[in-house]
Amino acid sequence: MDISRPDLKRKRVRRKVVLLLVALTVVAVAVMSVLHLKPALPTVDAAVWTDTVKRGSLLRQVRGPGTLVPREDRVRLIPADTDATVLRIRVLPGAHVEPDSVIMDLVDPALEQQVLDAKLALTSAKADYANTRARLESEMMAQRAGAATVSDDQKQAQLQAQTDEQLFKLGVISGLSYSASKGKAQELRERDDLETQRLAVNKNTIATQMAVQTAKVQQAQALLDLKEKQQSALTVRAGIAGVLTEVPHQVGERVTAGTTLAKVVQPDQLKASLKIAETQARDIQIGQPAEIDTHNGVIGGHVTRIDPAVVNGTVTVDVALDGALPTGARPDLSVDGTIDLDRMRDVLYVGRPAVGGENSTMSLFRVAPDGKTATRVPVKVGRASVNNIQVLAGLEPGDTVILSDMSRWDTADKVRLQ
């Protein structure tokens, strides 16, 4: 028969209670531990872009893309002198041409008629000139003959008056006869003076009339020269030695005066036209040194012009090339240019971060000495170059910082590198 053991039952109950209390205690401790745990550090690939803070000289530069373009004095745009029609195109773009090379032929029947009219007008003007000259010379000769007659008569009357004066003194002739001869001599003297003055006036008149006729001849000659020049321009020539780059017309096309018929450039005389961001162009000055990378060689140069206008957020900067052009350099070739602004002495600097501009305060992750973690620190920066930026505060020489874009970890003040 079974014997009742109450003490064993109490022991079992007590054991269960103890085990339950122990379990609850363990669970409570675990929960409290979890609640007090800090969140795990975010992990960043250790292959991020980093750089070390240095002290020394910082060469400030700006960089921009561009193209090679011909120098202004090495480009010739050939305009049409008159309205005409393209009759024939003799040379296509890409061909080398000499100054006398014929590029195209134009035709303008109206101009041919104008040339003929100008020739006839010149012939008529010359005939009028000759006719006027002959008429005026004839009139001048008749007037000179009349003046000579009056002069001779005046001399004879003067001699007669002198003779009559002597005779009057001797009492041979009367005073009335002497007065008559004296009056006649005086009259002829006045007529002689008038004829002399009239002759001088007519000489001036002849000169004026001949000047008018000369001007008409010169005007007709100038018009003929202009029309013949326009007619000669119907045969379009290169004008300079170089390469024909553009012929924007076709046979049979009608062109108006002033229209560009062709473009000739000298490809060995090029410059670089760079597009610099407007925020970086403020420190560029004329004469600053530059380097142009044609992707087939680097050539030195200097800044010659800065466009005062901003177009699409960029400023156009022209760079004259100081050295020989590398092989393959030609107009419209894409290039990259770097302009040296100035050199800053004894400054702290570091590589330029992917995010952030100059003269600002930015947050960078400074790498710990063991290289396993990085902590966010505020960094005040100053002036920037293409690849480097001046450090004003927040970092020391030898510090290593992450330059890559860390915007994904904006909420974290510390990251783990792996």
C-alpha positions in Angstrom: 0.0 0.0 0.0 1.2 3.5 -0.8 2.4 5.7 1.9 1.6 9.4 1.7 4.7 11.7 1.6 3.7 15.3 1.9 7.3 16.6 2.3 8.2 15.3 -1.2 5.3 17.2 -2.7 6.4 20.4 -1.0 9.9 19.9 -2.2 8.7 19.5 -5.8 6.6 22.7 -5.6 9.4 24.6 -4.0 11.8 23.4 -6.8 9.4 24.5 -9.5 9.0 27.9 -7.9 12.8 28.4 -7.6 13.3 27.3 -11.3 10.5 29.8 -12.4 12.1 32.6 -10.4 15.5 31.8 -11.9 14.1 31.8 -15.4 12.2 35.1 -14.8 15.4 36.6 -13.5 17.4 35.5 -16.5 14.8 36.8 -18.9 14.7 40.1 -17.0 18.5 40.5 -17.1 18.5 39.6 -20.8 15.8 42.1 -21.6 17.6 44.9 -19.6 20.8 44.1 -21.4 19.2 44.3 -24.8 17.5 47.5 -23.9 20.8 49.1 -22.9 22.7 47.9 -25.9 23.8 50.7 -28.4 22.8 50.2 -32.0 25.4 48.5 -34.2 27.7 50.8 -36.2 26.9 51.0 -39.9 29.4 49.3 -42.1 31.2 51.1 -45.0 33.4 49.5 -47.6 37.0 50.2 -46.7 37.7 50.9 -50.4 36.2 54.4 -50.1 38.2 57.3 -51.4 40.4 58.8 -48.7 43.2 61.3 -48.5 45.6 62.6 -45.9 45.8 66.2 -44.7 49.1 67.8 -45.7 50.8 71.2 -45.1 52.6 72.9 -47.9 52.1 74.8 -51.1 48.7 74.6 -52.8 48.5 75.3 -56.5 45.0 76.6 -57.2 43.6 75.6 -60.6 40.4 75.5 -62.5 39.4 73.0 -65.2 36.9 72.9 -68.0 36.1 71.3 -71.3 36.4 73.0 -74.6 37.3 72.8 -78.3 40.1 73.9 -80.5 39.0 76.7 -82.8 40.9 78.8 -85.4 42.3 82.1 -84.4 40.3 85.1 -85.6 43.2 86.3 -87.8 43.4 82.8 -89.4 39.8 82.5 -90.5 38.3 83.9 -93.7 34.6 83.9 -94.3 33.9 84.6 -97.9 30.7 86.6 -98.4 28.7 87.2 -101.5 29.1 90.7 -103.0 25.8 90.6 -104.9 22.7 88.6 -105.3 23.6 85.6 -107.5 23.0 81.9 -108.3 25.5 79.1 -107.6 26.6 77.8 -111.0 29.3 75.4 -110.1 31.1 74.1 -106.9 34.7 73.2 -107.7 36.1 72.3 -104.3 34.5 70.4 -101.4 35.1 70.9 -97.7 38.3 69.3 -96.3 40.4 70.2 -99.4 43.6 72.2 -99.0 43.4 75.5 -101.0 45.7 78.3 -102.0 44.8 82.0 -102.2 44.0 81.8 -105.9 42.1 78.5 -105.7 38.6 78.8 -107.2 35.9 77.4 -104.8 32.8 78.1 -106.8 31.3 80.0 -109.7 28.3 82.3 -109.5 26.2 83.9 -112.2 24.1 87.1 -112.2 22.7 88.3 -115.6 21.6 91.6 -114.0 25.2 92.4 -112.9 26.4 91.8 -116.5 24.0 94.4 -117.7 25.0 96.8 -114.9 28.7 96.4 -116.0 27.8 97.2 -119.6 25.7 100.3 -118.5 28.6 101.5 -116.3 31.0 101.2 -119.3 28.7 103.3 -121.5 28.2 105.8 -118.7 32.0 106.2 -118.4 32.4 106.7 -122.1 29.6 109.3 -122.1 31.2 111.1 -119.2 34.6 111.2 -120.9 33.0 112.6 -124.1 31.2 115.3 -122.1 34.6 116.2 -120.5 36.3 116.5 -123.8 33.5 118.5 -125.4 33.3 120.9 -122.4 37.0 121.3 -122.4 37.1 122.2 -126.2 34.2 124.6 -125.9 35.7 126.4 -122.9 39.1 126.6 -124.5 37.5 128.1 -127.6 35.7 130.7 -125.6 38.9 131.5 -123.7 40.8 132.0 -126.9 38.2 134.4 -128.3 38.2 136.4 -125.0 42.0 136.5 -125.0 41.9 137.9 -128.6 39.4 140.6 -127.6 41.5 141.5 -124.6 44.6 141.7 -126.8 42.8 144.0 -129.2 41.7 146.3 -126.4 45.2 146.3 -125.0 46.7 147.3 -128.3 44.2 150.1 -128.8 44.9 151.3 -125.3 48.6 151.5 -126.0 48.0 153.4 -129.3 45.6 155.8 -127.6 48.1 156.4 -124.8 50.9 157.2 -127.3 48.5 159.6 -129.2 47.6 161.3 -126.0 51.2 161.8 -125.1 51.9 163.2 -128.6 48.9 165.5 -128.5 50.1 166.8 -125.1 53.4 167.9 -126.6 51.6 169.4 -129.6 49.2 171.3 -127.3 52.1 172.7 -125.3 53.7 173.9 -128.6 50.3 175.4 -129.6 50.0 173.3 -132.7 46.6 171.7 -131.7 43.8 173.0 -129.7 43.0 172.0 -126.1 39.8 170.4 -127.3 41.7 167.9 -129.5 44.1 167.2 -126.7 41.3 166.6 -124.2 39.6 164.2 -126.8 42.7 162.1 -127.3 43.4 162.1 -123.5 39.8 161.0 -122.8 40.0 158.2 -125.3 43.2 156.9 -123.8 41.6 156.9 -120.3 38.6 155.0 -121.7 40.7 152.3 -123.3 42.8 152.0 -120.1 39.7 151.2 -118.1 38.4 148.7 -120.8 41.8 147.0 -120.7 41.6 146.6 -116.9 38.1 145.2 -117.2 39.1 142.7 -119.9 42.0 141.6 -117.7 39.7 141.0 -114.7 37.1 139.3 -117.0 39.9 137.0 -118.3 40.9 136.1 -114.7 37.2 135.4 -113.7 36.7 133.2 -116.8 39.8 131.2 -116.0 38.3 130.4 -112.5 35.0 129.5 -114.2 36.7 127.2 -116.6 38.5 125.5 -113.8 35.2 125.0 -111.9 33.4 123.6 -114.9 36.3 121.2 -115.7 36.3 120.1 -112.1 32.6 119.2 -112.3 33.3 117.2 -115.5 36.3 115.5 -113.9 34.1 114.5 -110.9 31.5 113.0 -113.3 34.2 111.0 -115.0 35.7 109.8 -111.7 32.2 108.8 -110.5 31.5 106.8 -113.6 34.9 105.2 -113.3 34.3 104.3 -109.7 30.9 102.8 -110.5 32.5 100.7 -113.3 35.3 99.5 -111.0 32.7 98.5 -108.4 30.6 96.6 -110.9 33.7 94.9 -112.4 34.9 94.0 -108.9 31.5 92.4 -108.2 31.6 90.6 -111.5 35.1 89.3 -110.7 33.8 88.2 -107.3 31.3 85.8 -109.1 34.4 83.6 -109.3 34.8 82.8 -105.6 38.4 82.4 -104.5 39.9 81.2 -101.2 41.9 84.3 -100.5 44.3 82.6 -98.1 46.1 79.3 -98.0 44.4 76.8 -95.7 41.6 74.2 -95.5 38.1 74.7 -96.8 35.8 73.8 -93.9 32.4 74.9 -95.0 30.5 75.3 -98.3 26.9 75.6 -97.1 25.3 75.9 -100.5 24.3 73.8 -103.5 24.3 74.2 -107.3 21.3 76.3 -108.4 20.8 77.9 -105.0 20.1 81.6 -104.9 22.3 83.6 -102.5 21.9 87.2 -101.4 24.5 89.9 -100.9 26.4 89.3 -97.6 25.6 85.6 -97.4 28.6 83.5 -96.3 29.6 81.4 -99.3 32.5 79.4 -97.8 34.9 79.3 -94.8 38.6 78.8 -95.0 40.8 78.3 -92.0 44.5 77.7 -91.3 44.5 74.6 -89.2 48.1 75.2 -87.8 46.9 78.4 -86.1 44.4 77.3 -83.4 43.4 78.3 -79.9 41.5 76.6 -77.2 38.0 77.9 -76.2 37.2 76.6 -72.7 33.9 76.5 -70.8 34.6 77.3 -67.2 31.9 77.1 -64.5 30.8 80.6 -63.5 31.6 79.9 -59.8 35.2 79.1 -60.7 35.8 81.8 -63.3 35.9 84.8 -61.0 39.7 84.5 -60.3 40.8 84.0 -63.9 43.0 86.8 -65.3 44.5 87.5 -68.7 48.0 86.0 -69.0 47.6 83.2 -66.5 49.3 80.0 -67.6 47.3 77.0 -68.8 47.6 73.5 -70.1 45.4 72.0 -72.9 45.0 68.2 -73.0 44.1 67.2 -76.6 43.9 63.5 -75.5 46.9 63.0 -77.8 49.3 65.3 -76.0 49.4 68.2 -73.7 50.4 71.7 -74.9 51.0 74.8 -72.8 49.3 78.2 -73.3 48.1 81.3 -71.6 44.7 83.1 -71.2 44.1 85.7 -73.8 40.3 86.5 -73.4 37.6 86.1 -70.9 34.0 86.5 -72.1 32.1 89.0 -70.0 28.8 87.1 -70.4 27.7 83.9 -68.7 26.0 81.3 -71.0 24.3 78.2 -69.5 26.2 78.6 -66.3 29.7 78.8 -67.9 32.1 81.5 -69.0 34.1 81.2 -72.2 37.8 81.5 -71.8 40.2 81.7 -74.8 43.7 80.2 -74.4 46.5 80.9 -76.9 48.6 77.8 -77.5 52.4 78.5 -77.0 53.8 75.3 -78.3 53.6 73.1 -81.4 50.2 71.4 -81.9 50.3 67.6 -81.3 49.5 65.2 -84.1 45.8 65.0 -84.9 45.0 68.5 -83.6 42.3 70.1 -85.8 39.4 72.6 -85.5 36.5 71.5 -83.3 38.6 68.9 -81.5 37.3 68.3 -78.0 39.9 69.2 -75.3 40.3 69.6 -71.6 41.9 72.7 -70.2 43.5 73.5 -66.8 44.3 77.1 -65.8 46.7 78.0 -63.0 45.3 80.7 -60.8 47.8 81.2 -58.0 50.0 79.3 -55.5 49.2 79.4 -51.7 52.2 79.0 -49.4 52.2 77.0 -46.1 48.6 76.0 -45.9 46.8 72.9 -44.7 45.0 71.1 -47.6 43.4 67.9 -48.5 41.8 66.3 -51.5 38.6 67.9 -52.6 35.5 66.0 -51.2 32.9 64.7 -53.6 30.3 66.9 -51.9 30.8 70.5 -50.7 32.2 73.8 -52.0 34.9 76.2 -51.0 34.6 78.8 -48.1 32.1 76.6 -46.2 31.8 74.2 -43.3 31.3 70.6 -44.1 31.1 67.2 -42.3 33.8 64.7 -43.1 34.5 61.3 -41.6 38.0 61.1 -40.0 39.5 57.7 -40.1 40.7 56.3 -36.7 44.5 55.4 -36.4 43.6 51.7 -36.5 41.8 52.2 -39.8 38.7 50.3 -38.6 36.3 53.1 -37.8 35.7 56.7 -38.9 34.1 59.5 -36.9 32.2 62.5 -38.3 33.9 65.9 -37.6 33.0 69.4 -38.8 35.7 70.9 -41.1 35.9 74.5 -42.1 37.4 74.9 -45.6 38.6 77.8 -47.6 39.7 78.3 -51.2 39.6 75.3 -53.5 41.5 74.0 -56.5 40.7 71.3 -59.0 41.7 68.4 -56.8 42.5 69.9 -53.4 40.9 72.3 -51.0 42.3 74.5 -48.2 41.6 73.3 -44.6 41.0 76.2 -42.1 39.9 74.3 -39.0 38.8 70.8 -37.8 41.7 68.7 -39.1 45.4 68.4 -38.4 48.3 67.3 -40.6 48.4 63.6 -40.9 44.6 63.1 -40.4 43.0 60.8 -42.9 39.5 61.6 -44.1 37.0 60.0 -46.4 36.3 62.1 -49.5 33.7 59.9 -51.1 30.0 60.8 -51.0 28.8 59.7 -47.6 25.3 61.1 -47.8 23.9 57.6 -47.2 25.2 57.8 -43.6 24.0 61.3 -42.8 22.3 60.0 -39.6 25.4 58.3 -38.3 28.3 60.0 -36.5 30.5 56.9 -36.6 30.9 54.1 -39.1 32.9 50.9 -39.3 35.2 50.2 -42.2 35.6 46.7 -43.6 
